[in-house]
Amino acid sequence: MSNPKLEDDLRILLVEDHPFQLRATQYLLESYGFTQLTTSGSAQDALQQMLTAVQPFDILLCDQCLPDLPDSIWSSSPVIAG
């Protein structure tokens, strides 16, 4: 019996508004074996994806300088706070 790899189980939401950076980071994560990767090009889209996800994301990787990201939205969001 084989044990599943951690990379197969983690659901990752990657948020990056710059297309090149998004593709490069996605490629890097996939090359390390992360298969459950969802991408978003904006903070608003990412919030919508988190709110409507059937299963919650395990990891949020986010560009800290998104143009549509209001101050403190991640720390005050009920999605993040649980």
C-alpha positions in Angstrom: 0.0 0.0 0.0 1.5 3.4 -1.0 1.0 6.6 0.9 -0.3 9.6 -1.1 2.1 12.4 -1.5 1.3 15.7 0.3 1.5 17.5 -3.1 -1.5 15.4 -4.3 -3.7 16.5 -1.4 -3.1 20.2 -1.1 -5.6 22.5 -2.8 -3.7 25.7 -3.7 -5.2 29.1 -4.9 -2.5 31.1 -6.7 -3.4 34.8 -7.1 -1.2 37.0 -9.4 -2.2 39.8 -11.6 0.9 39.7 -13.9 0.4 37.0 -16.5 4.1 36.1 -16.8 4.5 35.7 -13.0 1.3 33.7 -12.9 2.4 31.3 -15.5 6.0 31.0 -14.1 4.7 30.3 -10.6 2.1 27.8 -11.8 4.8 26.0 -13.8 7.1 25.9 -10.8 4.4 24.5 -8.5 3.3 21.9 -11.1 6.9 20.9 -11.6 7.1 20.1 -7.9 4.1 17.9 -8.2 1.2 20.1 -7.0 -1.8 19.0 -9.0 -4.7 20.7 -7.4 -3.8 24.2 -8.4 -6.3 27.0 -9.1 -5.2 30.3 -10.5 -6.7 33.8 -10.4 -5.7 37.1 -11.9 -7.3 39.3 -9.4 -8.2 39.6 -5.7 -11.9 40.0 -6.4 -11.9 36.8 -8.5 -9.9 35.0 -5.8 -12.4 36.0 -3.2 -15.2 34.7 -5.4 -13.4 31.4 -5.9 -12.9 31.0 -2.2 -16.5 31.8 -1.4 -17.9 29.4 -4.0 -15.4 26.5 -3.6 -16.9 23.1 -2.9 -13.8 22.3 -0.8 -11.8 25.0 0.9 -8.3 25.8 -0.3 -5.4 24.6 1.9 -3.0 27.3 0.8 -3.4 30.8 -0.6 -0.4 32.1 -2.5 -1.0 35.8 -3.2 0.8 38.7 -4.8 0.9 41.3 -2.1 0.5 44.2 -4.5 -2.8 43.5 -6.4 -4.4 46.6 -7.8 -7.9 45.5 -6.7 -6.9 44.4 -3.2 -8.3 46.8 -0.6 -6.2 47.3 2.6 -6.6 44.5 5.1 -9.1 42.6 3.1 -7.4 39.2 3.7 -7.0 39.7 7.5 -10.7 40.8 7.9 -12.2 38.4 5.5 -14.5 35.7 7.0 -13.1 33.3 4.4 -9.7 33.6 5.9 -10.8 33.9 9.5 -12.8 30.7 9.2 
